[in-house]
Amino acid sequence: MKVLNYASDLAVKTFVSASAAGVEELINAWMLSKPNTFVNGLEFTSTVNPSTSKLEFAAIIVYQPSEQDQS
């Protein structure tokens, strides 16, 4: 039996913005540029930047890169 290791094909992309809408716009632009990408997971969070004491929003996407998008 052959076992495939799909985890070796995964990549991570992080988006950070001062607003939730800003993160959404960044994700939309990225997804439009990579239409064949399969997203395996998405984490959306907010945090306070310790250096500026301002609220930031972040999204972390785990995805499988597509050979069609790697040009």
C-alpha positions as CSV (number, residue, x, y, z in Angstrom):
1,M,0.0,0.0,0.0
2,K,1.4,3.4,-1.0
3,V,0.9,6.2,1.6
4,L,0.8,9.7,0.3
5,N,2.0,12.6,2.4
6,Y,-0.2,15.5,1.5
7,A,1.1,17.6,4.4
8,S,4.3,18.2,2.5
9,D,2.3,20.0,-0.2
10,L,0.7,22.5,2.2
11,A,1.6,26.2,2.5
12,V,0.5,29.0,4.8
13,K,-0.4,32.6,4.0
14,T,-1.1,35.3,6.6
15,F,-3.1,38.5,6.0
16,V,-3.0,41.4,8.6
17,S,-5.0,44.6,8.5
18,A,-6.4,47.3,10.9
19,S,-9.9,46.2,10.0
20,A,-11.8,43.0,9.4
21,A,-13.0,44.3,6.1
22,G,-9.4,45.0,5.1
23,V,-8.5,41.4,5.8
24,E,-11.4,40.3,3.7
25,E,-10.3,42.5,0.8
26,L,-6.7,41.1,1.0
27,I,-8.0,37.5,1.0
28,N,-10.4,38.2,-2.0
29,A,-7.5,39.7,-4.0
30,W,-5.2,36.8,-3.3
31,M,-7.9,34.2,-4.1
32,L,-8.7,35.9,-7.4
33,S,-5.0,35.7,-8.3
34,K,-5.0,31.9,-7.5
35,P,-8.3,30.5,-8.7
36,N,-7.1,26.9,-8.6
37,T,-6.0,26.9,-4.9
38,F,-7.6,24.5,-2.5
39,V,-8.0,26.0,1.0
40,N,-7.6,23.4,3.8
41,G,-8.1,25.7,6.7
42,L,-8.8,29.3,7.8
43,E,-8.3,30.9,11.1
44,F,-9.5,34.5,11.7
45,T,-8.4,36.3,14.8
46,S,-7.9,39.8,16.3
47,T,-5.1,40.8,18.5
48,V,-3.6,44.0,20.1
49,N,-0.3,45.0,18.6
50,P,2.0,45.4,21.6
51,S,4.1,48.1,20.0
52,T,1.2,50.3,19.0
53,S,-1.6,49.2,21.4
54,K,-3.9,49.1,18.4
55,L,-6.3,46.3,17.4
56,E,-5.3,44.3,14.4
57,F,-7.2,41.6,12.5
58,A,-5.4,38.6,11.0
59,A,-6.4,35.6,8.9
60,I,-4.2,32.6,8.4
61,I,-4.9,30.3,5.5
62,V,-3.5,26.8,5.1
63,Y,-3.7,25.9,1.4
64,Q,-2.5,23.4,-1.2
65,P,-0.7,25.2,-4.0
66,S,-1.9,24.4,-7.4
67,E,0.5,23.5,-10.2
68,Q,-1.6,25.6,-12.5
69,D,-1.0,28.7,-10.4
70,Q,2.7,28.3,-10.2
71,S,4.0,30.2,-13.2
